[in-house]
Amino acid sequence: MNGMEGLIIHPFRGFGTVKFGIGTTQLKAQLGEPDKIELASEVPEEREIWKYDRIKANFAFDEDFENRLVNIITESEDAILFDEPGIINKNYHDVAQRLRLDCRGNISVHQLDPVLGWDLELIKHGIILKFFPTLNGQELEDCTLSYVFWAPKWSDEKDDFIWPE
C-alpha cells in the first residue's frame, strides 16, 4: 500500500487494494511479510492475525473459511473512511460530524463495559467504530476513536460471506 490511497477503507470490500477473501500468499505478495503473526482464540473459531505495524493494520484469516481474509482492523491515523482522512484518535463529536453519522442509516451503539468503551456499528456499511474512554469521562461523547473494524458482507441464507469480486 503506497501513500494515502492505499489506506482507503472500502466497506464490505477491503483496505486499499487488499480485498476480503484473499489468502495469506496474496496478502504477502501485496504487503510483504507481516511484522507479527498471532493466533486469536477469543472467538469461537481460530483465526490467524497478520499484523503490519507500518500501516497500523491487522488482517484476520479464518480456518473455517479456507483461511481467507475475513476481517480487518486499522488504527492508522492516515486511514480514510467515507472520504474523510484522519479520524482515528479524534473525539466522538469530531468523528460524528466528519463522517456525517446522522446520514449513515441504522446505527447500533452499545457500551461493552465502562473500561472497554463503546462500539458504534454502522449497520448498512458493516463497519464498527471502537471508541475508548478518555480522562474526561466514560460516556460516548467523552470517548476517542481508537480503531475501525470491518468485514465482508454476510449472507444468512448461504451462511457464508459474500466475497468481493
Rosetta blueprint (number, residue, H / E / L):
1 M L
2 N L
3 G L
4 M H
5 E H
6 G H
7 L H
8 I E
9 I E
10 H E
11 P L
12 F L
13 R L
14 G E
15 F E
16 G L
17 T L
18 V E
19 K E
20 F L
21 G L
22 I L
23 G L
24 T H
25 T H
26 Q H
27 L H
28 K H
29 A H
30 Q H
31 L H
32 G L
33 E L
34 P L
35 D L
36 K E
37 I E
38 E E
39 L E
40 A E
41 S L
42 E L
43 V L
44 P L
45 E L
46 E L
47 R E
48 E E
49 I E
50 W E
51 K E
52 Y E
53 D H
54 R H
55 I H
56 K L
57 A E
58 N E
59 F E
60 A E
61 F E
62 D E
63 E H
64 D H
65 F H
66 E L
67 N L
68 R E
69 L E
70 V E
71 N E
72 I E
73 I E
74 T E
75 E L
76 S L
77 E L
78 D L
79 A L
80 I E
81 L E
82 F L
83 D L
84 E E
85 P E
86 G L
87 I L
88 I L
89 N L
90 K L
91 N E
92 Y H
93 H H
94 D H
95 V H
96 A H
97 Q H
98 R H
99 L L
100 R L
101 L H
102 D H
103 C H
104 R L
105 G L
106 N L
107 I E
108 S E
109 V E
110 H E
111 Q E
112 L E
113 D E
114 P L
115 V L
116 L L
117 G E
118 W E
119 D E
120 L E
121 E E
122 L E
123 I H
124 K H
125 H H
126 G L
127 I E
128 I E
129 L E
130 K E
131 F E
132 F E
133 P E
134 T E
135 L L
136 N L
137 G E
138 Q L
139 E L
140 L H
141 E H
142 D H
143 C E
144 T E
145 L E
146 S E
147 Y E
148 V E
149 F E
150 W E
151 A L
152 P L
153 K E
154 W E
155 S E
156 D L
157 E L
158 K L
159 D L
160 D E
161 F E
162 I E
163 W L
164 P L
165 E L
